Every structure is written in C-alpha cells, then in structure tokens.
Amino acid sequence: MSKDTAMIETLRTILSRLVNVALFIIITILVLVFLREAVDMNLALIALISIVFGIVGTIAVRYLFKLLLLVGDLFS
C-alpha cells in the first residue's frame, strides 16, 4: 500500500508543478499583451515586467486557492 501512496504523492507533485508553470505562462502572456497595447516602452522592459507579474500572480493564485481550501474546511 505504501508504494501506491508514494506514486500518488509523486504524481501530485508533478501535476502541481505543471499547473504552476501553465499558470505562470498564461499570466505572463496576458500581462505582456496588455502592457504592449497600453504602454509605449521598450519590448525587453515590458517582457521583464510581465515575467515579474507572472511570478507574483502565480504565487498569489496559489495562496488564494490554499485560502479557499482552508475556508472550505473551516465551514464543513
């Protein structure tokens, strides 16, 4: 039974990282598109700002999901 549990934990870790990477890419692309249209700056600077927003946004969404899980456990 412990081998099954270890495999499930490994799959959970891999899927969690994949979701984080996908979330980072989506947030970064959205910020890049919005900043390119709204701001007249150098493209490299816009890309760096987009990457920073992608990292911060990914962390914020992860903590939001953890908070929702905590609130759901609190009321159930």
Backbone torsions as a table, in degrees:
resi	resn	phi	psi	omega
1	MET	NA	-30.1	-178.3
2	SER	-70.4	-28.8	177.5
3	LYS	-66.7	-38.6	177.3
4	ASP	-65.5	-41.4	179.5
5	THR	-65.3	-41.6	179.3
6	ALA	-65.1	-38.1	179.3
7	MET	-67.1	-40.2	178.9
8	ILE	-65.0	-41.5	178.2
9	GLU	-64.3	-38.5	177.9
10	THR	-65.0	-44.6	177.6
11	LEU	-63.4	-38.6	178.7
12	ARG	-63.3	-41.9	179.1
13	THR	-65.2	-44.6	-179.9
14	ILE	-63.4	-46.0	179.7
15	LEU	-65.3	-37.2	177.9
16	SER	-62.6	-42.7	179.1
17	ARG	-67.5	-39.2	178.0
18	LEU	-63.8	-40.5	178.3
19	VAL	-65.3	-40.0	178.1
20	ASN	-63.0	-42.0	179.1
21	VAL	-65.9	-43.0	178.9
22	ALA	-63.6	-41.3	178.4
23	LEU	-63.8	-41.9	177.2
24	PHE	-60.7	-45.0	-179.0
25	ILE	-64.1	-43.7	-178.7
26	ILE	-64.6	-46.9	-179.6
27	ILE	-63.7	-42.1	-179.3
28	THR	-63.6	-43.8	179.7
29	ILE	-64.7	-42.6	179.0
30	LEU	-62.6	-44.2	179.2
31	VAL	-66.0	-39.5	178.8
32	LEU	-61.0	-44.4	179.7
33	VAL	-64.8	-45.6	-178.8
34	PHE	-66.6	-40.4	-180.0
35	LEU	-69.8	-34.9	179.0
36	ARG	-64.1	-35.3	-180.0
37	GLU	-79.6	-31.8	-171.1
38	ALA	-94.4	-25.6	-171.2
39	VAL	-122.9	141.3	177.2
40	ASP	-103.6	80.1	179.5
41	MET	-128.4	176.8	176.1
42	ASN	-64.7	141.4	-176.8
43	LEU	-63.9	-36.7	179.3
44	ALA	-64.2	-40.1	178.2
45	LEU	-67.0	-40.3	176.5
46	ILE	-63.1	-39.9	179.2
47	ALA	-64.3	-42.5	178.1
48	LEU	-63.8	-42.8	177.3
49	ILE	-62.9	-39.1	178.8
50	SER	-64.2	-40.2	178.6
51	ILE	-64.9	-41.9	178.2
52	VAL	-63.1	-44.4	177.4
53	PHE	-63.7	-35.5	177.9
54	GLY	-63.6	-43.0	179.0
55	ILE	-66.1	-48.6	-179.2
56	VAL	-64.0	-41.3	179.4
57	GLY	-65.0	-39.4	178.1
58	THR	-63.6	-44.7	178.8
59	ILE	-64.3	-40.9	-179.8
60	ALA	-64.6	-41.8	179.6
61	VAL	-67.5	-38.2	177.3
62	ARG	-61.4	-44.7	178.7
63	TYR	-68.3	-32.1	176.0
64	LEU	-64.8	-42.8	177.3
65	PHE	-64.5	-39.3	177.3
66	LYS	-64.7	-39.2	178.3
67	LEU	-64.7	-43.1	178.0
68	LEU	-63.4	-38.6	177.0
69	LEU	-64.6	-40.4	178.7
70	LEU	-65.6	-42.8	178.9
71	VAL	-66.2	-39.3	177.4
72	GLY	-63.2	-39.6	177.3
73	ASP	-69.1	-32.3	179.9
74	LEU	-66.4	-38.3	-176.7
75	PHE	-94.0	-1.2	178.8
76	SER	-101.7	NA	NA
